[in-house]
Amino acid sequence: MSKTSSFEILSSQQFIQWLNTEKVSLAFTTYQSNRLFFIGIKPDGSLSATMRTFDRPMGLYSTTDTLTLATRYQVWQLENMVEKGQVFQDHDKMYVPRRSWLTGQIDVHDIVVAGWENNDGKIIFVNALFSCLATLSDRYSFAPLWKPPFISKLAPEDRCHLNGLAIVDGEPGYVTACGQSDVVDGWRDKRRDGGCVIHVPSKEIIATGLSMPHSPRFYQDKLWLLNSGMGEFGYLDLKTGQFQPVAFCGGYLRGLTFWQDYAVVGLSKPREQTFSGLALQERLTEKGAEAFCGLQIIDLQTGDIVHWLRVEGIIVELYDVAVLPGVKYPGCIGLQQQDELRRVATRDLSLEV
């Protein structure tokens, strides 16, 4: 358990053991409280919850030593400054802000680094405000790459609430949208069952009838996603276009990543206005449950929720989650730690002269 005056983090009995056994840590964003969290294990064996302040953090993507983070009007990249086999203030990885790009407030949701395995990584993100996929630009706020077939023009109107992006073989494969609308804010009238999945290369709409779908991810040859308005984690049958629920998670779902045979899902408590009229609340009432805020670990073989991390207090909404493989006790020097940032001076030892 980790506790501050404004929130408390609780975990299931075997959650720490799972982190230890799998040799991973987790990171997640909560834009509602402007925090980036790192979950790991302290040297004394207790749960570690390190948080740093960023302005409205949402999409989060991790590679070996880099975190790419979407915030209110910037994209940040944080780099690990700890050499392999060393520690810094007991942390085996310490993430430091190194680069940022000014995008303006274009409501960046999911963000990925496509092709990073081949050292030619390109940052691609979902630009929800302009209803398109985009990348960074040296001159403009963004460079558009793709838009859904029903969007007639790029306008700052959040027409369909494009939100999720799945990468397949290093390229954009699938996206999720909350409604097939081509008018300003039109998706809000389609929250209950207007959601869809679109195949990016062909622009074919391959699934409809979803409720506020989020976080599509292609893993183990399946397209997984969150049917958020129903509280369901599952996958899409690509032959029939039917969503196959695997688990009911008891919260508004956003944020999905995988490790081995586990899925890590983010849950939020629904906002009354934005999420009103969704079947999620009816299902929670039927089950005699309250909405959950935190993370849940799902066994892909059984669909069972085997571990969980709960956030109580002022934090009620999460957006994205990432696995940090091989990391036990992650740390971060945030933008508010100006004295620490001022003293960070690392060097490339391979360039010694």
N, C-alpha and C positions, 0 to 999 in steps of 0.2 A: 504494500500500500504506500502511495505517495500522496501527501496532502499539503495544500497551501491554504491561505485564508479564504480563497475564492473558489477553489475546486478541489476535488479528491479523485485519485485514480485507484481503482480496485482491480484485482485480477482473480481468475479462477485458481483453484488450488495447485494445479500442475502447470500453470502458464510459464513460470520461471524455469521449470524443468524442461519444458518444450523448447524455450529459447536456448537453453544450455545444450540439449541433445542435438538440436538442428544447427547449432552454431550460427545463429542469426540474431540481428536486432531489427527493429522496425522504426519507421518514421511515418508521421502523418501530419496533415495540415488541417487547421480549423480557421477558416476565413472569418467566421462569426466573432472570434476573439483575437484575431491577428496573431496566431501562434503557429510555429513549426515545432513539432514534438519529436524527440528521439527516445525510444524505449529500449532499454538494455539491462545489463546486470552489473551492479557495482562490485568492486573487489571483495566486499564482505558477503557477497551472495544475495543481497537484497535487490529488489526491483529499482531500476533507475529510470527516472522520467525527467529529461532535460528539455526545456522549452526556450525558444528564442522568438523575439518579436519581428514580424514582417507585416507589411501592410496588405491585408486581405490575401493571404496565400491560398492558392487553389491547386492547380495541377502540379504534380510532383513526379519526377522520373529519376531513377538511380542507375548509374553504371558503376564500374569497379571502384572509382575514387571520386566520382562527380555526382552532385545532385543538381538537377535543373528544376527551377521553381518559378511558377507563374504567380505574380502578385498584382496588385491593383492596376498599376500602369507601367510595370517593369517586368522583364524576365531576368532572373538571376541564375548564375552558376556558382556553386560552392564546391571547393576542392578540398580533399583531405590533405592535411599538411604533415601527417605522421608517417614516417618511413616504415616499411614492413619490418616487423619484429621489435619495434620501439613503441614507447608510450609517451604521452604528453599529459601531465596532470592526471595520471592513471588511465586516461582514455587511449584505446588502441586506434581510434580514428577521431580526428578533430577537423570538422568541416568549417571552411573559412570562405566568405564571399570574395570572389576573384573578378567576376565579370558581370556586367549588367547591360541590358538594352532597354531603351525607353520606347515603349509601344503606345503610350496613352491608354486610357481606360476603355479597352476594347473587349473586356470580359473574357479573358483567356481561361478556358476550362482545361481539358486534358492536354498534356504536353508530352512529347517524346523526343528522343534523339535517334533518328532513323539511320541505320547503317553504321553505328558507332563501333561495331565489332571490327570493321575494316578500316578504322581510323579516318573515315570520311563522313563522320556524323553530321547530320543536318537537323537543326531544331525545327520541328513541325508542331503546330498547335491548333486547337479548335478555337476559332475566333467567333464566339457566340453572338456578339453584337452585330457583326457583318454577315453572319450565317455562312461561314466558309472555313475551309482549312487554309492555313497560311504559314509562312515562315518569316524569319527576321529579315529586315532590310536595312542597309546602311544609310538610306536616304529617307525612307518613309516609315510610318508606324508599323507597317507589315507589308508583305508581298503575298497576294492571294495565290493559292495553288489549285483550288477546286471548290465548287459549290454544288449543292443538291440540285437535281433536275427540275424541281418545282420552284426554285428561287430564281426570279427573273432578273434581279440586279443586286449588286452589292450595296447595301444601304445600312446605316447604323440603327437598325430597327428590331433586332432580335426576333426575326419573323417566325422561326421554327424551333428555337432553342436547341440548336446543334450543340452537343456537349461532349460526346465520347468518341475516342479514336482507338482502333485496334490496328497494330502493325502486323503484316504478314510478309515474311521473307524480306524484312528490311524496308518495306514500302507501306504506305497507307492502304489498308485492306477494307475496313468496315468503319462506319460511323453510326452513331445513334442520334435521333432527334425526337423531340417531344410532340411534334405535330407537323403535318405537311401543309404548312401555312405560308402564304406569300404576302401577308400584310403585317404591319407593325404589331408586335406582341400577340400575334394571332394564335400562337401555340397554347396560350393559357386556357382557351375554350376547349382544348382537346386533351386535357391532362389525364382524364380517366382511362381512355382507351385509344388515343390518337397517335401514340408513339410508334416509331418505325426504325428499322435497320436498313442501311443503304450500302451496297457493294460499291466501293469507291471507283475501281477501274472501269466498270461497266455503267455506273450510275443507276443500276437496277435496284428498285426497292424490294428487298427480299423477305421482309417481315413487317407486318402491321398489327394493329390491335393491342400494342403494348401500353403500359401505364408508366409514363415518365422514365423511359429506359436510360441507363447510365453505364459508363465504364465497360465498354466491350473490350475483351482481351482474347487473343488467339493463343491457345496453350494446349499442348498435347493433342494437336490436330482437331480441336474443337473451338468454336466461337462461344465463349462464355460472356454473360452480361448480367446486369442487375435490372430486374423489372421492379423499379423502385416504388412505384405507387401501389404495388401489391406486397412489398416486403420480401420479394423472392430473388434468390440466387439460382442461376441455372444456365443452360446453354441453348443455342439455336440449332435445330435440325436443319442443316443447309439444303437438304433435299426437299423438305416439305415446307420450310419457312415457319415451322411451329416452335414456339418456346417451350422448353422442357424444364420445369422447376426441379431443383435438387434440394433446396432447403428454404424454409421460412425463417427469417432472421429477426423479426419483431422490431423493426425500425425502418426509417427511410434510408435506403441504401445508396451510398456513393463512395467510390474508391474500391478498387479491386486489384489484387496482385496474387502471385502464386509462388509457392516454394515446394519443390518435390511433389508429393501427393496431397498438398493442402492449398486451400484458398484462404486469403486474408481479406475480409470484407469490412468496410467502414459503415457505421450506422449513425443516424442522426434522429433527434426528436423532431417531428414535423412542425413546421410553422403553421399557425392556424389559417392565415389568409392564403398563402401560396399553395399549401397542400390540402386545402379543404376539398371535400367531395371525392377523395380517393378511397379506394377499397381498403387500403392499409388500416385506417382507423376502425373500420367495421370488423376487420379480421382480428385486430388487437382486442376489441371489445368482446368478440365471441370467445377468445381464448383467455379472457380475464387478465390481460397483460397491459403494462404500460410500455411506451416506446423506449427503446434502448439507445444510448449514445455511447459509442466506443468502437472496439474492434471485436470481430468474432473469427475464429479459426475453424474452417470446415474441412472435414475429411472427404476428399473427392471420391473415395471408394464407397463410403457408406452414406454420405450426405449428413452425417452427424456434426453438430457444433461441439467440438472437443475441447476448446479453450476459448477464453474471452478476456477482454480488458474493458472495464466500464469507467466512464468519465462522469462524475457527478458534480453538480454545482452550476456555475455560470456558463460553462461550456456545454452547448446542447447540439451543435452541428459540426460535422467533419466533412471534408471533401475528398482527399486522396490519401493513399497509403502506399508505402514502398518497403520492400525487404532489403536489408543490408547484409548480404552473405559474408560469413567469416568475421563479423564484427561482434564483440561482446559488450563493450561499454563506449558507445559513440558520444561525442561531444560536438559542440558548435560554438564558434565565436560569432555572435550576431551583430547586427548593425548598431545596437545600443551599447555594446561593449567597446566604446571608442578607445579607451586606454589599452585594452588588449589588442585591438586591431592595429593600433599605432606601433605596438612592440613586435608584431608578427613580421619577421623578415626571414624567409626561407630561401634556399638557393638550390640550384641544380648541380649536384655533385659530379655529374658526368661532364660538366663544362669547366672543371678546375684547370687553371693555367699556371 
